[in-house]
């Protein structure tokens, strides 16, 4: 569970990349790749390395005119899965 003030970020060696051949966004890491759907891409683009989890959720809720509670659950689940697979780190 990511705390509201915790800062999620992509660690060194992980980057967002546009796969032009397959026409999709992917996260690249050494010897690993994850394809992103539109929602995953929207979340990843909000990670700036300085914004806390709550700030990211608030920006996404405003951008997509959706309830912050619903957005928070989706973002928490997505980022949690990325952290488990070591595509994401969280700074307290």
Secondary structure, DSSP 8 states (H G I E B T S, - for coil): ---TT-EEE--TT-EEEEETTTTEEEEEETTEEEEE-HHHHHHHTT--SS--HHHHHHHHHHHHT--HHHHHHHHHHHHHHHHHTTS-EEE-
